[in-house]
């Protein structure tokens, strides 16, 4: 996994979410192993006010695997300061014949090895 310090922040965020999703949808690895590959054990994500810890994140992977959406991320802006990233991106998703786009404002912290430690996301 690329290190934030070695990568353009826009590319880092795009690669992080694209790789995480691809790994979830490819193969039959235990979702917990995949979550742990991309996130720290103490991961906390707050998405639109909803707190998601490691266990809830793993549970969230099950419907993603079941529905098998296709997606792509379009990062509009991103900036990094040390281990923190702020980004604005659009997540384009196709699922069950429907297409939709989710606008995201993302504020996150990552470890030196590229795993997410915490994130706050506002979506529209």
VOTI-432598 format. One record per atom (N, C-alpha, C): atom name; x, y, z. Coordinates in pm, whole numbers, plus 50000, padded with zeros to 5 digits. Example, Ala and Ser with C-alpha at 12.3 -4.5 7.8 and 13.67 -1.06 7.14 Angstrom:
+----+-------+-------+-------+
| at |    px |    py |    pz |
+----+-------+-------+-------+
|  N | 51319 | 49431 | 50780 |
| CA | 51230 | 49550 | 50780 |
|  C | 51320 | 49670 | 50780 |
|  N | 51285 | 49775 | 50708 |
| CA | 51367 | 49894 | 50714 |
|  C | 51290 | 50003 | 50787 |
+----+-------+-------+-------+
***
This chain:
+----+-------+-------+-------+
| at |    px |    py |    pz |
+----+-------+-------+-------+
|  N | 50085 | 49884 | 50000 |
| CA | 50000 | 50000 | 50000 |
|  C | 50090 | 50124 | 50000 |
|  N | 50060 | 50221 | 49915 |
| CA | 50146 | 50339 | 49910 |
|  C | 50139 | 50421 | 50038 |
|  N | 50248 | 50487 | 50068 |
| CA | 50253 | 50576 | 50184 |
|  C | 50205 | 50714 | 50142 |
|  N | 50134 | 50780 | 50230 |
| CA | 50083 | 50913 | 50201 |
|  C | 50196 | 51010 | 50170 |
|  N | 50306 | 50998 | 50242 |
| CA | 50418 | 51090 | 50223 |
|  C | 50485 | 51075 | 50087 |
|  N | 50462 | 50962 | 50020 |
| CA | 50527 | 50935 | 49891 |
|  C | 50434 | 50957 | 49772 |
|  N | 50312 | 51003 | 49795 |
| CA | 50210 | 51005 | 49690 |
|  C | 50137 | 51139 | 49689 |
|  N | 50095 | 51183 | 49572 |
| CA | 50009 | 51299 | 49561 |
|  C | 49880 | 51270 | 49639 |
|  N | 49832 | 51361 | 49722 |
| CA | 49712 | 51333 | 49803 |
|  C | 49590 | 51292 | 49721 |
|  N | 49570 | 51352 | 49605 |
| CA | 49456 | 51314 | 49521 |
|  C | 49468 | 51168 | 49477 |
|  N | 49588 | 51130 | 49436 |
| CA | 49611 | 50992 | 49391 |
|  C | 49603 | 50895 | 49509 |
|  N | 49654 | 50936 | 49625 |
| CA | 49650 | 50851 | 49744 |
|  C | 49506 | 50815 | 49779 |
|  N | 49418 | 50915 | 49786 |
| CA | 49278 | 50891 | 49822 |
|  C | 49209 | 50804 | 49716 |
|  N | 49230 | 50836 | 49589 |
| CA | 49170 | 50756 | 49481 |
|  C | 49217 | 50611 | 49490 |
|  N | 49347 | 50591 | 49507 |
| CA | 49401 | 50455 | 49514 |
|  C | 49352 | 50382 | 49638 |
|  N | 49344 | 50450 | 49752 |
| CA | 49301 | 50386 | 49876 |
|  C | 49161 | 50328 | 49860 |
|  N | 49065 | 50410 | 49820 |
| CA | 48926 | 50363 | 49811 |
|  C | 48905 | 50265 | 49695 |
|  N | 48974 | 50287 | 49583 |
| CA | 48962 | 50196 | 49469 |
|  C | 49017 | 50058 | 49505 |
|  N | 49134 | 50054 | 49568 |
| CA | 49196 | 49926 | 49605 |
|  C | 49116 | 49854 | 49712 |
|  N | 49069 | 49928 | 49811 |
| CA | 48990 | 49867 | 49918 |
|  C | 48864 | 49801 | 49861 |
|  N | 48793 | 49872 | 49776 |
| CA | 48671 | 49818 | 49716 |
|  C | 48703 | 49698 | 49627 |
|  N | 48806 | 49709 | 49546 |
| CA | 48844 | 49599 | 49457 |
|  C | 48880 | 49474 | 49537 |
|  N | 48955 | 49490 | 49645 |
| CA | 48992 | 49375 | 49727 |
|  C | 48870 | 49310 | 49792 |
|  N | 48772 | 49392 | 49831 |
| CA | 48649 | 49337 | 49888 |
|  C | 48572 | 49254 | 49786 |
|  N | 48567 | 49301 | 49663 |
| CA | 48485 | 49237 | 49561 |
|  C | 48556 | 49122 | 49491 |
|  N | 48687 | 49119 | 49497 |
| CA | 48766 | 49016 | 49430 |
|  C | 48794 | 48903 | 49528 |
|  N | 48754 | 48788 | 49502 |
| CA | 48789 | 48675 | 49586 |
|  C | 48700 | 48659 | 49707 |
|  N | 48739 | 48564 | 49791 |
| CA | 48658 | 48526 | 49906 |
|  C | 48731 | 48545 | 50038 |
|  N | 48832 | 48631 | 50042 |
| CA | 48903 | 48655 | 50167 |
|  C | 48806 | 48703 | 50274 |
|  N | 48835 | 48669 | 50396 |
| CA | 48756 | 48714 | 50510 |
|  C | 48753 | 48867 | 50508 |
|  N | 48634 | 48928 | 50513 |
| CA | 48626 | 49075 | 50511 |
|  C | 48707 | 49141 | 50623 |
|  N | 48718 | 49076 | 50738 |
| CA | 48796 | 49133 | 50848 |
|  C | 48943 | 49149 | 50809 |
|  N | 48997 | 49053 | 50735 |
| CA | 49136 | 49063 | 50691 |
|  C | 49155 | 49180 | 50595 |
|  N | 49059 | 49202 | 50509 |
| CA | 49068 | 49312 | 50414 |
|  C | 49054 | 49445 | 50486 |
|  N | 48957 | 49455 | 50576 |
| CA | 48941 | 49578 | 50655 |
|  C | 49071 | 49608 | 50730 |
|  N | 49130 | 49507 | 50791 |
| CA | 49253 | 49527 | 50867 |
|  C | 49372 | 49564 | 50779 |
|  N | 49370 | 49523 | 50655 |
| CA | 49478 | 49559 | 50563 |
|  C | 49475 | 49709 | 50533 |
|  N | 49357 | 49770 | 50537 |
| CA | 49341 | 49910 | 50499 |
|  C | 49312 | 50004 | 50616 |
|  N | 49284 | 49948 | 50734 |
| CA | 49245 | 50029 | 50849 |
|  C | 49315 | 49979 | 50974 |
|  N | 49336 | 50068 | 51070 |
| CA | 49392 | 50027 | 51198 |
|  C | 49284 | 49958 | 51280 |
|  N | 49326 | 49884 | 51383 |
| CA | 49230 | 49811 | 51467 |
|  C | 49138 | 49905 | 51543 |
|  N | 49185 | 50027 | 51570 |
| CA | 49104 | 50125 | 51643 |
|  C | 49036 | 50226 | 51550 |
|  N | 49014 | 50187 | 51424 |
| CA | 48953 | 50276 | 51325 |
|  C | 48819 | 50331 | 51377 |
|  N | 48801 | 50459 | 51356 |
| CA | 48673 | 50524 | 51382 |
|  C | 48643 | 50610 | 51260 |
|  N | 48530 | 50585 | 51199 |
| CA | 48481 | 50669 | 51090 |
|  C | 48349 | 50730 | 51136 |
|  N | 48334 | 50857 | 51109 |
| CA | 48206 | 50923 | 51135 |
|  C | 48155 | 50969 | 50999 |
|  N | 48046 | 50908 | 50954 |
| CA | 47988 | 50939 | 50824 |
|  C | 47851 | 51000 | 50846 |
|  N | 47838 | 51127 | 50812 |
| CA | 47712 | 51199 | 50830 |
|  C | 47657 | 51183 | 50972 |
|  N | 47748 | 51188 | 51070 |
| CA | 47709 | 51180 | 51209 |
|  C | 47698 | 51039 | 51265 |
|  N | 47714 | 50937 | 51183 |
| CA | 47705 | 50798 | 51228 |
|  C | 47846 | 50744 | 51255 |
|  N | 47870 | 50701 | 51377 |
| CA | 48000 | 50650 | 51418 |
|  C | 48014 | 50504 | 51377 |
|  N | 48124 | 50474 | 51309 |
| CA | 48148 | 50338 | 51259 |
|  C | 48284 | 50293 | 51313 |
|  N | 48284 | 50187 | 51391 |
| CA | 48409 | 50129 | 51439 |
|  C | 48446 | 50010 | 51350 |
|  N | 48548 | 49938 | 51389 |
| CA | 48596 | 49825 | 51307 |
|  C | 48486 | 49722 | 51284 |
|  N | 48414 | 49683 | 51390 |
| CA | 48310 | 49581 | 51375 |
|  C | 48198 | 49627 | 51281 |
|  N | 48157 | 49752 | 51293 |
| CA | 48053 | 49804 | 51205 |
|  C | 48102 | 49817 | 51062 |
|  N | 48231 | 49849 | 51046 |
| CA | 48288 | 49857 | 50911 |
|  C | 48290 | 49719 | 50845 |
|  N | 48327 | 49618 | 50921 |
| CA | 48326 | 49481 | 50868 |
|  C | 48184 | 49441 | 50829 |
|  N | 48088 | 49472 | 50915 |
| CA | 47947 | 49440 | 50884 |
|  C | 47902 | 49513 | 50758 |
|  N | 47951 | 49634 | 50737 |
| CA | 47914 | 49712 | 50619 |
|  C | 47967 | 49649 | 50489 |
|  N | 48073 | 49569 | 50499 |
| CA | 48128 | 49508 | 50379 |
|  C | 48040 | 49396 | 50323 |
|  N | 47958 | 49337 | 50408 |
| CA | 47875 | 49224 | 50363 |
|  C | 47776 | 49265 | 50254 |
|  N | 47698 | 49373 | 50272 |
| CA | 47608 | 49412 | 50163 |
|  C | 47683 | 49458 | 50037 |
|  N | 47800 | 49515 | 50056 |
| CA | 47880 | 49555 | 49938 |
|  C | 47915 | 49432 | 49857 |
|  N | 47960 | 49328 | 49926 |
| CA | 47993 | 49202 | 49856 |
|  C | 47870 | 49140 | 49792 |
|  N | 47759 | 49143 | 49861 |
| CA | 47636 | 49083 | 49809 |
|  C | 47586 | 49157 | 49685 |
|  N | 47584 | 49290 | 49690 |
| CA | 47530 | 49371 | 49580 |
|  C | 47627 | 49391 | 49465 |
|  N | 47757 | 49376 | 49493 |
| CA | 47862 | 49388 | 49390 |
|  C | 47846 | 49511 | 49300 |
|  N | 47841 | 49630 | 49360 |
| CA | 47830 | 49749 | 49276 |
|  C | 47960 | 49775 | 49202 |
|  N | 47949 | 49844 | 49090 |
| CA | 48070 | 49895 | 49026 |
|  C | 48078 | 50042 | 49064 |
|  N | 48200 | 50089 | 49081 |
| CA | 48215 | 50228 | 49122 |
|  C | 48346 | 50285 | 49072 |
|  N | 48350 | 50415 | 49074 |
| CA | 48474 | 50486 | 49046 |
|  C | 48472 | 50614 | 49128 |
|  N | 48590 | 50660 | 49164 |
| CA | 48602 | 50779 | 49246 |
|  C | 48668 | 50888 | 49163 |
|  N | 48613 | 51006 | 49172 |
| CA | 48666 | 51123 | 49102 |
|  C | 48706 | 51224 | 49209 |
|  N | 48836 | 51236 | 49234 |
| CA | 48885 | 51326 | 49337 |
|  C | 48902 | 51465 | 49277 |
|  N | 48831 | 51561 | 49332 |
| CA | 48834 | 51698 | 49280 |
|  C | 48946 | 51779 | 49346 |
|  N | 48960 | 51766 | 49477 |
| CA | 49061 | 51840 | 49552 |
|  C | 49111 | 51752 | 49664 |
|  N | 49238 | 51764 | 49697 |
| CA | 49293 | 51694 | 49812 |
|  C | 49420 | 51765 | 49857 |
|  N | 49437 | 51768 | 49987 |
| CA | 49555 | 51829 | 50045 |
|  C | 49597 | 51744 | 50164 |
|  N | 49728 | 51733 | 50184 |
| CA | 49780 | 51656 | 50297 |
|  C | 49867 | 51745 | 50385 |
|  N | 49863 | 51717 | 50514 |
| CA | 49950 | 51782 | 50610 |
|  C | 49994 | 51674 | 50708 |
|  N | 50115 | 51626 | 50691 |
| CA | 50163 | 51516 | 50772 |
|  C | 50082 | 51391 | 50745 |
|  N | 50016 | 51339 | 50849 |
| CA | 49938 | 51215 | 50835 |
|  C | 49790 | 51241 | 50809 |
|  N | 49754 | 51365 | 50784 |
| CA | 49614 | 51401 | 50764 |
|  C | 49586 | 51442 | 50620 |
|  N | 49465 | 51407 | 50575 |
| CA | 49423 | 51438 | 50438 |
|  C | 49283 | 51499 | 50443 |
|  N | 49265 | 51603 | 50366 |
| CA | 49131 | 51657 | 50342 |
|  C | 49107 | 51644 | 50192 |
|  N | 48990 | 51595 | 50155 |
| CA | 48961 | 51575 | 50013 |
|  C | 48813 | 51599 | 49986 |
|  N | 48788 | 51636 | 49863 |
| CA | 48651 | 51648 | 49812 |
|  C | 48645 | 51561 | 49688 |
|  N | 48553 | 51465 | 49689 |
| CA | 48545 | 51373 | 49576 |
|  C | 48401 | 51334 | 49549 |
|  N | 48381 | 51276 | 49432 |
| CA | 48251 | 51221 | 49395 |
|  C | 48268 | 51071 | 49374 |
|  N | 48183 | 50995 | 49440 |
| CA | 48180 | 50850 | 49423 |
|  C | 48067 | 50817 | 49327 |
|  N | 48101 | 50763 | 49211 |
| CA | 48003 | 50725 | 49109 |
|  C | 47979 | 50574 | 49124 |
|  N | 47851 | 50536 | 49140 |
| CA | 47817 | 50396 | 49167 |
|  C | 47710 | 50349 | 49070 |
|  N | 47727 | 50226 | 49023 |
| CA | 47625 | 50157 | 48944 |
|  C | 47589 | 50030 | 49020 |
|  N | 47458 | 50015 | 49046 |
| CA | 47414 | 49898 | 49121 |
|  C | 47272 | 49865 | 49082 |
|  N | 47249 | 49739 | 49047 |
| CA | 47116 | 49690 | 49010 |
|  C | 47047 | 49779 | 48907 |
|  N | 47120 | 49819 | 48805 |
| CA | 47063 | 49898 | 48696 |
|  C | 47045 | 50045 | 48727 |
|  N | 47086 | 50088 | 48844 |
| CA | 47074 | 50229 | 48880 |
|  C | 47212 | 50292 | 48890 |
|  N | 47218 | 50419 | 48856 |
| CA | 47342 | 50495 | 48869 |
|  C | 47317 | 50613 | 48962 |
|  N | 47413 | 50639 | 49047 |
| CA | 47403 | 50757 | 49132 |
|  C | 47543 | 50806 | 49167 |
|  N | 47548 | 50931 | 49213 |
| CA | 47675 | 50993 | 49250 |
|  C | 47661 | 51049 | 49391 |
|  N | 47763 | 51028 | 49470 |
| CA | 47766 | 51077 | 49607 |
|  C | 47883 | 51174 | 49620 |
|  N | 47852 | 51297 | 49655 |
| CA | 47956 | 51396 | 49679 |
|  C | 48003 | 51380 | 49823 |
|  N | 48136 | 51379 | 49842 |
| CA | 48193 | 51354 | 49974 |
|  C | 48297 | 51459 | 50009 |
|  N | 48288 | 51510 | 50130 |
| CA | 48395 | 51591 | 50190 |
|  C | 48457 | 51501 | 50296 |
|  N | 48585 | 51473 | 50281 |
| CA | 48655 | 51374 | 50361 |
|  C | 48768 | 51439 | 50440 |
|  N | 48778 | 51404 | 50567 |
| CA | 48889 | 51448 | 50652 |
|  C | 48939 | 51324 | 50724 |
|  N | 49063 | 51284 | 50697 |
| CA | 49111 | 51158 | 50754 |
|  C | 49253 | 51164 | 50803 |
|  N | 49286 | 51063 | 50884 |
| CA | 49421 | 51047 | 50935 |
|  C | 49468 | 50906 | 50900 |
|  N | 49594 | 50894 | 50856 |
| CA | 49649 | 50767 | 50811 |
|  C | 49780 | 50737 | 50883 |
|  N | 49812 | 50609 | 50893 |
| CA | 49939 | 50567 | 50951 |
|  C | 50049 | 50579 | 50847 |
|  N | 50173 | 50561 | 50892 |
| CA | 50287 | 50568 | 50800 |
|  C | 50279 | 50463 | 50690 |
|  N | 50216 | 50348 | 50719 |
| CA | 50206 | 50243 | 50618 |
|  C | 50082 | 50255 | 50530 |
|  N | 50006 | 50367 | 50542 |
| CA | 49895 | 50393 | 50451 |
|  C | 49759 | 50346 | 50498 |
|  N | 49749 | 50293 | 50621 |
| CA | 49618 | 50250 | 50671 |
|  C | 49544 | 50368 | 50733 |
|  N | 49412 | 50365 | 50721 |
| CA | 49330 | 50472 | 50777 |
|  C | 49313 | 50450 | 50928 |
|  N | 49335 | 50558 | 51003 |
| CA | 49319 | 50554 | 51149 |
|  C | 49185 | 50614 | 51189 |
|  N | 49147 | 50723 | 51125 |
| CA | 49018 | 50784 | 51154 |
|  C | 48974 | 50867 | 51034 |
|  N | 48842 | 50888 | 51025 |
| CA | 48789 | 50966 | 50914 |
|  C | 48656 | 51029 | 50954 |
|  N | 48633 | 51146 | 50900 |
| CA | 48506 | 51214 | 50911 |
|  C | 48461 | 51244 | 50769 |
|  N | 48338 | 51205 | 50736 |
| CA | 48288 | 51224 | 50601 |
|  C | 48150 | 51288 | 50606 |
|  N | 48133 | 51385 | 50520 |
| CA | 48004 | 51448 | 50499 |
|  C | 47964 | 51420 | 50356 |
|  N | 47844 | 51368 | 50334 |
| CA | 47804 | 51330 | 50199 |
|  C | 47678 | 51403 | 50158 |
|  N | 47660 | 51407 | 50028 |
| CA | 47540 | 51467 | 49970 |
|  C | 47503 | 51390 | 49846 |
+----+-------+-------+-------+
***
